[in-house]
Amino acid sequence: MAYQIRIHFDNTANIPNPHLWQWSAASSVQGDFAPTGTDAFGLIFDIEVIRPEFGFKFKADIGTAGPWEHDALNRVYRPQEINNDTLRPAEIWCRGNRAFIYDVEPRRPEAMTAEQFLATLQFKPGVFVPDSGGRSGLGAHVLNDDRVLFGFYHPNAARVYLMGEFNSWQRPGTDNLDPAKFIELGLYSGYFGIPNIWLAVTNRARPGHEYKFMVRGGVPSDEKKRFQQYFTDPYARRLGPSFQFNNSVVVDPAFAWTDNGWQTPDMSELIVYEMSVYGFTEDDLDINPANRGKFKGITERITDGYFGRLGVTALSIMPLAEFPSLQGPNTIGYDPSLYFTVERDFGALSDLRELVNTAHQHGLAVLIDQVFNHTSNDFNPLWKMVLEHPGEEGVSSEGGLYFD
C-alpha cells in the first residue's frame, strides 16, 4: 500500500536545488524527490511512500553526490493515533536547522523583538518583569489596564497556546472545540537574538485565574503520538490547589508595603535565626491553630517580640519554592519543582509579603534559601519541556534543554 504525504521545507540552509531523500526501516526501497511547488513557508514536496513510518533528509540535486544535510537532521515520520485509529497527517512541516517534524505550520516570528513589544506595555505597579539576559516577559504579569501579559520560552515549538479558566481551557484538539476562544501566543526574537519567546496579552484573564500553556512541536509526543504537551508555567508565582493538575495561577502584585525606610544591616551585624516555615510553628500551642506551619505563624512570633527577646536581627527561611509533597515533619523544601513558585501549603502570597513587611518593621532582615542544583523527581515541569533533538524523547536519562 502506498501513502501520499506533502512535506513543507523552509530550506534555511540554502541547499542548492534541494531534493528530499526518503528511506524506510527494513526496506531497501528509497526515494529521491524533487520539489513540486512552493508556498509562503518554502518548498513543497509531494511524495509517495510504501511504509507508514519512514525517515527523510534533504540534499542538493538528484542522486547521492550531495552535499547532504548533517545526519543530526535526519527526520523520522510516525503516524498518529486518534480514537484508537491510525491517522496519517496529509501534511507536515520541517525547518532547515531542526530535526523536528511539525503537524502544524510553524508560526512566523513577529517583526518586533520581545524587548520592543514589552516596551509598548505599561505594567501595574509592583510587577517585576524578568530581565535576565534581556527583558523577556516570561510568566504572567498584570498590566495597568487590567489585561494580563503571558510569556513562555520555547526555541523549538511550532505553536504555543494559552488555556485557562478564562477561555474554558480551549485549545486545539480539545473536545467541543470553540476556536473563537483560542489564545495563541506570538513568537518574538529574544535570547541570543533568535525567535524563542512567546507572548500574548489578553483581557480575559484576571488575578486568581488558573492557566497552563499548550505547546505543539519540539516536545515529547502525547498518548496519541501527537507532538504536543501541556505545561505548568515555569515562572508561575503560585499553583492552584490541585496536586493532580498543578495549574499556574495569575497573581495580583498589589500590596500595601510600609517598609520603605528599611535598610538591610551590614553583614557583620546579622544574627541569623534559620527556620523551616512548617517546622517552626507546627506544634506551637501558643500560635493560632489556623496559622501553625504557615507564614502567618512566623508573623505572629515576630509581632509578639519573640525574635527581639532573642537578640536576632535576621530570619533565614529555608526553601519556599513549590515542591510536590504535602508539608510535614519530614519535608524541608530541598526538592523544588519550580523556582519562582511559592509553596502553596505555606499560605497566600500576601501572607509572605506581610511576613517580610512585618519583619522589617521589627528590625529583622529576611534571607531566603534557594535550591538551584537539583529538583524534584516527582513533579518537574522542566523535565523534557524543551527537547533539543527529537531523539531525546525516548532516552530516559535525557531531560532536554534544562538538563543538558
C-alpha angles and dihedrals in degrees: 000000000000125000126208120213136167117221123195118204127184095200094211088166089062095232106190114243091350121214129186118236115202132189139168131215115258091012132099092204113109132176133218112195133184120209116273097201148326138251138177091288095051137259124008124215118189105195140173121217133183098216128052091227119052145149128234144173138172132254141164120276130342117305131031102290092098140141091233135200114261115273088245086073095057105132128208122205118205128178120248128229123231119179090345090304123114112247123195110196109227091217136037134175131214136179127226094235099045137059093214121115118214127203090199129050108265114246117253118240119257119249091241123072119235090255092052092049093048090051088065092060131082113213126212113258111272095030115133112207112200110246107171106136089002135327107303109167090219114167128022119311129181115227129213091256090053094253116128128232117213123195133184133177119223124140098188105041122116095204136000126201133190117222131178149122089300094064100029089257089288118172136137114297097022124128117267093021118215106178090184087072096050116118110201120188122229121236117238135179109255132140114040089002095282131115107272108118120088118202137178135169119207135179092205099074124079135181109285095033117128120228147164138192124246114209124196115197133007091055135092116281119260128233089284092051091251115141096238137106141176119236138196108231108263088211095049113136092206142009129222122254096263115095088190096061102021092200119188119244129218108237128211109225094203115122132148099237115192099178100089091127094055118124122184111241121241111275090246088063097052115112101186129212111191118204146166110233091225099037097047096069106008094113099021106130091193091064124084104264091233090057101047114120091011141097090262091059090059091046089054090055091049094052094047089057097246096141093041090057089052093050092240118158101180137038115214106200118201116233117319097183118118116269127180104245127077115258115266145137092289099049123081102163105260095126101066123185097193133016103215099039120098114224107264094213092065094065139260123334088245087060090058091047090050091050092055093042092050092045091055091048087056095048096258124137116212122221120189125206115223125191114209106155100068140020142198121287093203102059117010117153092186094061106107090345090130115029113201092199132010090242090069090072094076098040111092093198095055118079102180131245098342093052101041 
